[in-house]
């Protein structure tokens, strides 16, 4: 005894007031989920696919839907019309309905199984790692790079066929790209071994590229590096990647930037940092010094008593704003430089200076002595 069929609205998971658009959306979602190609070994999925297709066929047809709304499943029992409980719906018919709902034209196999004579394929995207100098990253530059790239074959203009010939419909699969065998219960499909699923074959392959439509060649590319790039930045050159198969569109080329470290400058976003020595007398007495920035030397005021490690900021002397924000700043970390060699008179002056200085002239040394004295007191209290 055949199992009773479910209500068509229930099958599609919609209510009785569903619009045509609601029906189509529900059908598409379920048809994709239970399509035989996604569930090749599932008889249950195949039956479910037939069921939702039958429900959609009825509800998407206004006269049939009106009959169903008025008489229910009885309107589609054996003898009541085509496509009912007795006749059912076969898999190929269900697949035709599926393609129709997705806007497909022609035969079901031409649309769903990749048939026809389309033999091209999109080219692969490529990556090129480029190392640049710090100055190039900051101010921008122009480079020329060379790459071995698969590009369109000049002999056949990328078609893969000898002059005067072209692609022909595969005779074995009749252009469908698939071989179909009907077992009586279900149709079995396999990729055509002659055309590899393309649906077409090249009768006379180009001798230069052996039918591929592409050859590898050394190409020079002009590259403009914008100011402000940093390590990890990617530049995209549309259509400059690997050529497409048999005249297909080329892929893109991505240039990945790596900035060499600089001996003097470091960078943090739009800010630039550098270390710079200052003379002992300037650190003690204060004064003005010239410090380097990416824009040239700038004057920096040093207050009296400046210690090594102090950081000063020169506003707006970093990178020009490249992210839609303000210009960066330049930061200088100073280090007090002690003279390497002293003359006799210089030694005498420094000796006299040292003798004249009291401990309060060296607050850091004084603080460290206090901390060490506390350490010794704790150690003494702990006993031997």
Secondary structure, DSSP 8 states (H G I E B T S, - for coil): -------HHHHHT--TT--HHHHHHHHHHHHHHH-TTTSTT-HHHHHHHHHHHHHHHHHTSHHHHHHHHHHGGGGGSTTS-TTSTTT---HHHHHHHHHHHTT--S-HHHHHS--SS---B----EEEEEEE-HHHHHH-EEEEEEEEEEEE-TTTTTSSB-TT--EEE-TTTTTSSEEEEE-SSSEEEEE-TTTTTSSEEESSB-TTTTTSSEEEEEEEEEEEE-TT--TT-EEEETT-SS--BTT-----EEEEEEE---SSEEEETTEEEEEEEEEHHHHHH-EEEEEEETTEEEEEEE-TT--TT-EEEETT-S----SSS----EEEEEEEE--S---HHHHHHHHHHHHH--GGG-HHHHHHHHHHHHHHHHHHHT--
